[in-house]
Amino acid sequence: MVPPVQVSPLIKFGRYSALILSMAYGAKRYSYLKPRAEEERRIAAEEKKRLDELKWIERTGQAQDTS
């Protein structure tokens, strides 16, 4: 088996810097996208509620017509 290679401190620094910067970017991006996604979910829920209400009115209206 081959012994492990000594990695340059500059390469180690570059790797850890990239890791930390990508984590910071991810946190910033998440905080940017989270409110937008919540707003989209709220709008979708309101739309679904409105459509369900219209379907219910349509069903009850048909049931009253057949009676």
ChimeraX attribute file (.defattr): number of C-alpha atoms within 10 A of each C-alpha:
attribute: neighborCount
match mode: 1-to-1
recipient: residues
	/A:1	3
	/A:2	4
	/A:3	5
	/A:4	6
	/A:5	6
	/A:6	6
	/A:7	8
	/A:8	9
	/A:9	9
	/A:10	8
	/A:11	10
	/A:12	11
	/A:13	11
	/A:14	12
	/A:15	12
	/A:16	11
	/A:17	12
	/A:18	12
	/A:19	12
	/A:20	12
	/A:21	12
	/A:22	12
	/A:23	12
	/A:24	12
	/A:25	12
	/A:26	12
	/A:27	11
	/A:28	11
	/A:29	11
	/A:30	11
	/A:31	11
	/A:32	11
	/A:33	10
	/A:34	11
	/A:35	11
	/A:36	11
	/A:37	11
	/A:38	11
	/A:39	11
	/A:40	12
	/A:41	12
	/A:42	12
	/A:43	12
	/A:44	12
	/A:45	12
	/A:46	12
	/A:47	12
	/A:48	12
	/A:49	12
	/A:50	12
	/A:51	12
	/A:52	12
	/A:53	12
	/A:54	12
	/A:55	12
	/A:56	12
	/A:57	12
	/A:58	12
	/A:59	12
	/A:60	11
	/A:61	11
	/A:62	11
	/A:63	10
	/A:64	9
	/A:65	8
	/A:66	6
	/A:67	5
